[in-house]
Amino acid sequence: MFRRSEQDKRPQVQIFVDGVAVAARQGDTVSAALLASGRDARRSTAVSGAPRLPYCMMGVCFDCLVTIDGVGNRQGCLVPVADGMQIEIQKGKREIGR
């Protein structure tokens, strides 16, 4: 559904999504990198388990919650990627201590 423009010449960085290396571009947000990767980026809600994808991409809807470098409930649409960043797709509610 999403793909990068062939004119995007920004340098690549490597992030890890659920332990798998994924190429992202410098300046991407975590959500943009996940959508562009083609990976299943759906998280599940805490109450019903309904699947959610990043939606508004501006920090309003909270459908992009992920765990970043061990810290849960981070809005992926607001966090720029960094080389070596560890991202986990959040399933259900945030775990205590994360």
Long-range contacts (C-beta under 8 A, 24 or more apart in sequence): 1-35, 2-35, 2-36, 2-38, 3-36, 3-38, 4-36, 13-81, 13-82, 13-83, 14-83, 14-84, 15-81, 15-82, 15-83, 15-84, 15-85, 15-86, 15-87, 16-84, 16-85, 16-86, 16-87, 17-87, 17-88, 17-89, 18-87, 18-88, 18-89, 24-81, 25-81, 26-81, 27-80, 28-80, 28-81, 29-57, 29-76, 29-77, 29-78, 29-79, 29-80, 29-81, 30-64, 30-66, 30-68, 30-74, 30-76, 30-77, 30-79, 30-80, 30-81, 30-85, 30-87, 31-57, 31-64, 31-66, 31-76, 31-77, 32-57, 32-77, 33-81, 34-66, 34-76, 34-87, 40-89, 41-89, 42-89, 43-89, 43-90, 43-91, 44-90, 44-91, 44-92, 45-92, 46-92, 46-93, 46-94, 49-92, 65-90, 65-94, 66-90, 67-94, 67-98, 70-98, 71-98, 72-98
